Amino acid sequence: MTAHGAPGVVGRTVASPAPTTTGLITVAVEFQRDMVASPLIPVVVFLVGIGLVVWSVEEFVEHVAEAATGIGVSTFLLTVLLAGIDLENAVLGIAAAAGDLPDVALGTVFGEALFILGAAVGLAGVLVPFEEATPREYLALTAVSPVLLGALSLDGRLSRVDGLVLLVGFAPLLWAVYRWEADRSTRYLEAEDADEIQAEAAEPAGDDEDDRDLVELGLVLLAVVGMTAGSELAVMGARDVLDAFDLRGLAFGATVMSFIASLEEILLTVEPVREGRPAVGIGNVVGSMLFFVTANAGVVALVHPVSLSGAVFAVHWPFFLAALALVLAFLLRGSVGRAEGAVLLAVYAGYWAAIYAW
């Protein structure tokens, strides 16, 4: 670039200034502004996020059994660990608590739990009725998991000490699942997984097989990352779509955003059932419940103590316990059909109605 009209610098090449941190921030802000100004961009971001979530869930369902077999654990245990522990929801709760919004943070715990029990399991029953014999010890463990949170909530407040107790309380629940799954007589596996384990046990393991096991585990972890990233993109795109089209209103925004933020939970429950692996979907439900009512609630209280409002006891707890009891009863019976799914969806709809009516 040649400067003109300046003495002593005619014909001199002037280097372009190096990008600065301020300049990069400005570019990012302008990109975000363009997303809102052009409705097409957030729609594309939203669709990309949805596509990434769908692909990631399909990969997770396809490879979780092989990865579990390769590292010597059951499909159910690996699903409880990788799908049930919802780090995205935990991060959302931590951010809300750190932002001095502890009620919002606690709401994510109950809201996500009700979404899985009511919407995800309900849709699975309506769209793909399924039968599965879930071991009673897992149903019992899930049933008693909210006891600690309920007991600590009786004084109307969750302190940091309560949060630490809840966080530590998650460990023995995981340990129980691990011990049960380590016992061959109680291991909860799909029949084809058990056959595969027996077949592979009879074959000598080689280096290629070890490498394949690592690849399968890597694909499962990649799928988990993809589910999280895809959900974030979908939420970001949906938020900007609402801004671009001026779609406001607490009820609309809360229900739509809640659905989108929890999209992978629906797929993690419905898709395994559709592919004939209902134990994977049930593992997601069990793992999520164990996580939400202990570690997730605990970390929220650790970041910011929570004073429990009347709505927590009058709305959130009753609907959560009712939905949990229904799901456990259906699983104990061994089947979730269209009628059961419709009941769960009605409970979830009633939950939202009660929130707005309170």
C-alpha positions in Angstrom: 0.0 0.0 0.0 1.5 3.4 -1.0 0.8 6.5 1.0 0.2 9.7 -1.1 0.7 13.3 0.0 2.8 12.7 3.0 6.4 14.0 2.8 9.2 11.6 3.2 7.0 8.5 2.8 6.1 8.6 -0.9 6.5 5.1 -2.4 7.1 3.5 1.0 5.1 0.3 1.7 3.2 0.6 5.0 2.5 -2.7 6.7 -1.0 -3.4 7.8 -1.5 -3.3 11.5 -1.5 -6.7 13.3 -4.9 -7.7 14.6 -5.4 -6.8 18.3 -7.5 -8.4 21.0 -9.8 -5.4 20.8 -10.2 -5.9 17.1 -11.0 -9.6 17.4 -13.6 -8.8 20.0 -15.1 -6.2 17.7 -15.3 -8.7 14.9 -17.0 -11.2 17.2 -19.6 -8.6 18.3 -20.2 -7.6 14.7 -20.8 -11.3 13.8 -23.3 -11.6 16.6 -25.0 -8.5 15.4 -25.1 -9.8 11.9 -26.7 -13.0 13.2 -29.6 -11.0 14.7 -29.8 -8.7 11.7 -30.0 -11.5 9.1 -32.6 -14.2 10.1 -31.0 -16.7 7.8 -27.8 -16.9 9.8 -29.3 -18.0 13.1 -31.6 -20.4 11.3 -28.6 -22.0 9.7 -26.8 -22.1 13.1 -29.8 -23.7 14.7 -30.1 -26.3 11.9 -26.4 -27.1 12.1 -26.7 -27.6 15.8 -29.7 -29.9 15.4 -27.9 -31.9 12.8 -24.8 -32.2 15.0 -26.9 -33.4 17.9 -28.7 -36.0 15.8 -25.5 -37.3 14.3 -23.8 -37.4 17.7 -26.6 -39.3 19.4 -26.7 -41.9 16.5 -22.9 -42.4 16.9 -23.2 -42.7 20.6 -25.9 -45.4 20.4 -24.0 -47.2 17.7 -20.6 -47.3 19.4 -21.4 -47.3 23.2 -22.0 -51.1 23.3 -18.7 -51.9 21.4 -16.8 -49.4 23.6 -18.2 -50.9 26.8 -17.3 -54.4 25.7 -13.8 -53.3 24.8 -13.0 -51.7 28.2 -14.7 -54.5 30.1 -17.8 -52.6 31.4 -21.4 -52.9 30.6 -23.3 -50.7 28.1 -25.6 -49.6 30.9 -22.8 -48.4 33.2 -21.1 -46.5 30.4 -24.4 -44.9 29.4 -25.0 -43.9 33.1 -21.5 -42.3 33.2 -21.3 -40.6 29.8 -25.0 -39.8 29.0 -26.5 -39.6 32.5 -24.0 -37.1 33.9 -25.3 -34.0 32.1 -22.4 -31.6 32.3 -24.2 -29.1 30.1 -27.0 -28.7 32.5 -24.5 -28.5 35.4 -22.6 -25.8 33.7 -25.9 -23.9 33.0 -26.8 -24.2 36.7 -23.3 -23.1 37.8 -23.5 -20.0 35.5 -26.9 -19.1 36.9 -25.8 -19.5 40.5 -22.6 -17.6 39.9 -24.7 -14.8 38.3 -26.7 -14.5 41.6 -29.7 -16.4 40.2 -29.8 -19.4 42.5 -33.5 -19.9 41.9 -33.0 -20.2 38.2 -30.1 -22.6 38.8 -32.3 -24.8 41.0 -35.0 -24.6 38.4 -32.7 -26.2 35.9 -32.4 -29.2 38.1 -36.1 -29.8 38.5 -36.9 -28.7 34.9 -34.4 -31.0 33.2 -35.4 -33.9 35.4 -39.1 -33.4 34.6 -38.3 -33.0 30.9 -36.5 -36.4 30.8 -39.2 -38.2 32.8 -42.2 -36.5 31.2 -41.2 -35.4 27.7 -38.4 -37.8 26.8 -39.8 -41.1 28.2 -43.3 -40.0 27.2 -42.4 -39.4 23.6 -40.5 -42.7 23.5 -43.6 -44.5 24.7 -45.9 -42.7 22.2 -43.6 -43.0 19.2 -41.9 -46.3 19.8 -43.7 -48.4 22.5 -41.1 -50.7 24.1 -40.7 -53.5 26.6 -37.7 -54.0 28.8 -37.1 -55.9 32.0 -35.1 -53.4 34.1 -33.5 -55.0 37.2 -35.3 -53.9 40.3 -32.2 -52.8 42.2 -31.7 -50.0 39.7 -35.3 -48.9 40.0 -35.0 -49.0 43.8 -31.7 -47.0 43.6 -33.4 -44.4 41.4 -36.4 -44.3 43.7 -34.4 -43.5 46.9 -32.0 -41.1 45.2 -34.0 -37.9 45.9 -34.2 -38.7 49.7 -31.0 -36.8 50.6 -32.0 -33.7 48.7 -35.5 -33.8 50.2 -34.1 -34.2 53.7 -31.7 -31.3 53.3 -34.5 -29.1 51.8 -36.8 -29.4 54.8 -35.3 -26.3 56.5 -36.1 -24.2 53.4 -32.5 -23.6 52.4 -29.6 -25.4 50.7 -26.4 -24.2 52.2 -22.9 -24.8 50.9 -22.5 -27.6 53.4 -25.6 -29.2 52.1 -24.2 -28.8 48.6 -21.0 -30.6 49.6 -23.0 -33.4 51.2 -25.1 -33.8 48.0 -22.0 -33.8 45.8 -20.3 -36.4 47.9 -23.6 -38.4 48.0 -23.4 -38.9 44.3 -20.3 -41.2 44.6 -22.0 -44.1 46.5 -24.8 -44.2 43.9 -22.3 -44.6 41.1 -20.4 -47.1 43.1 -23.6 -49.2 43.6 -24.2 -49.2 39.8 -20.6 -50.2 39.2 -20.6 -53.0 41.7 -23.9 -54.4 40.3 -22.6 -54.2 36.8 -19.3 -55.8 37.8 -21.3 -58.9 39.0 -21.9 -61.1 36.1 -25.1 -62.5 37.6 -26.8 -59.1 37.8 -25.1 -57.3 34.9 -27.7 -55.3 32.9 -26.9 -55.9 29.2 -28.8 -56.3 26.1 -28.8 -60.0 24.9 -26.7 -59.2 21.9 -24.1 -57.5 24.0 -23.8 -60.5 26.3 -23.4 -62.8 23.3 -20.8 -60.5 21.9 -18.8 -60.6 25.2 -18.9 -64.3 25.3 -17.8 -64.7 21.7 -15.0 -62.2 22.1 -13.8 -63.8 25.3 -13.2 -67.1 23.4 -11.0 -65.3 20.8 -7.4 -64.3 21.4 -7.0 -60.5 21.7 -4.5 -58.9 19.5 -3.0 -55.5 18.9 -5.6 -54.7 16.3 -8.4 -55.6 18.7 -6.9 -53.3 21.3 -6.6 -50.5 18.8 -10.2 -51.0 17.8 -11.4 -50.8 21.4 -9.6 -47.4 21.8 -11.2 -46.2 18.5 -14.7 -47.2 19.7 -14.2 -45.4 23.1 -12.8 -42.4 21.2 -15.9 -42.3 19.0 -18.2 -42.4 22.1 -16.3 -39.5 23.7 -16.4 -37.6 20.4 -20.2 -38.2 20.3 -20.6 -36.8 23.8 -18.6 -33.7 22.8 -20.8 -33.4 19.6 -24.0 -33.6 21.6 -22.8 -30.8 23.9 -21.5 -28.6 21.1 -24.6 -29.2 18.9 -26.9 -28.3 21.8 -25.0 -25.1 22.4 -25.3 -24.2 18.7 -29.0 -25.0 18.6 -29.6 -22.9 21.7 -27.6 -20.0 20.3 -29.3 -20.1 17.0 -32.8 -20.4 18.5 -32.1 -17.4 20.8 -31.1 -15.3 17.9 -34.1 -16.5 15.8 -36.4 -15.3 18.6 -34.6 -11.9 18.6 -34.7 -11.6 14.8 -38.4 -12.3 14.6 -39.2 -10.5 17.9 -40.7 -13.6 19.4 -41.0 -12.7 23.0 -42.9 -13.8 26.0 -41.8 -15.8 29.1 -44.0 -18.8 28.4 -43.0 -19.2 24.8 -39.4 -18.6 25.3 -39.2 -20.9 28.4 -40.9 -23.8 26.8 -39.2 -23.6 23.4 -35.7 -22.9 24.9 -36.2 -25.7 27.4 -37.0 -28.1 24.7 -34.1 -27.1 22.5 -31.6 -27.1 25.4 -32.7 -30.6 26.3 -32.9 -31.9 22.7 -30.2 -34.5 23.1 -32.1 -36.0 26.1 -35.1 -36.8 23.8 -32.8 -38.4 21.2 -30.8 -40.3 23.9 -34.1 -41.8 25.1 -36.1 -42.3 21.9 -33.3 -43.2 19.4 -32.0 -46.2 21.4 -35.5 -47.5 21.8 -36.1 -47.1 18.0 -32.9 -49.1 17.4 -33.9 -51.9 19.7 -31.6 -50.9 22.6 -34.0 -49.6 25.2 -31.5 -50.3 28.0 -29.3 -47.5 26.7 -32.3 -45.1 27.0 -33.1 -46.4 30.4 -29.5 -45.9 31.4 -29.7 -42.3 30.4 -32.9 -41.9 32.5 -31.4 -43.6 35.6 -28.0 -41.8 35.3 -29.7 -38.4 34.8 -31.9 -38.8 37.9 -29.0 -39.9 40.1 -27.0 -36.9 38.9 -29.6 -34.2 39.0 -30.8 -34.8 42.6 -27.3 -35.1 44.1 -24.2 -33.7 42.3 -26.1 -31.2 40.1 -28.1 -29.7 43.0 -25.0 -29.9 45.2 -22.7 -28.0 42.9 -25.4 -25.2 42.6 -25.6 -24.9 46.3 -21.8 -24.9 46.6 -21.6 -21.9 44.2 -24.5 -20.0 45.8 -26.7 -21.1 48.7 -30.3 -21.4 47.7 -33.4 -20.2 49.7 -36.3 -22.5 48.7 -39.5 -20.7 47.7 -43.0 -22.0 48.2 -43.1 -23.0 44.6 -40.4 -25.5 45.1 -42.5 -27.5 47.6 -45.9 -26.7 46.1 -45.0 -27.3 42.4 -41.6 -28.7 41.6 -41.3 -31.4 44.2 -44.8 -32.8 43.7 -44.6 -33.0 39.9 -41.1 -34.4 40.1 -42.0 -37.2 42.5 -45.2 -37.9 40.6 -43.4 -38.2 37.3 -40.6 -40.3 38.9 -43.1 -42.7 40.5 -45.0 -43.1 37.2 -41.8 -43.9 35.2 -40.5 -46.3 37.8 -43.9 -48.0 38.0 -44.0 -48.4 34.2 -40.4 -49.8 34.1 -41.1 -52.1 37.0 -44.1 -53.5 35.0 -41.7 -53.9 32.0 -43.3 -51.8 29.3 -44.0 -48.2 28.3 -46.8 -48.0 25.7 -48.7 -45.1 24.0 -51.1 -44.8 26.9 -48.3 -44.5 29.4 -46.4 -42.1 27.2 -49.5 -39.9 26.9 -49.8 -39.8 30.7 -46.2 -38.7 31.1 -46.6 -36.0 28.5 -49.7 -34.8 30.3 -47.8 -34.6 33.6 -45.1 -32.5 31.9 -47.7 -30.2 30.4 -49.4 -29.9 33.8 -46.0 -29.0 35.3 -45.6 -26.0 33.0 -49.2 -24.9 33.6 -48.7 -25.1 37.4 -45.5 -23.0 37.1 -47.3 -20.2 35.3 -50.4 -20.4 37.6 -48.3 -20.2 40.7 
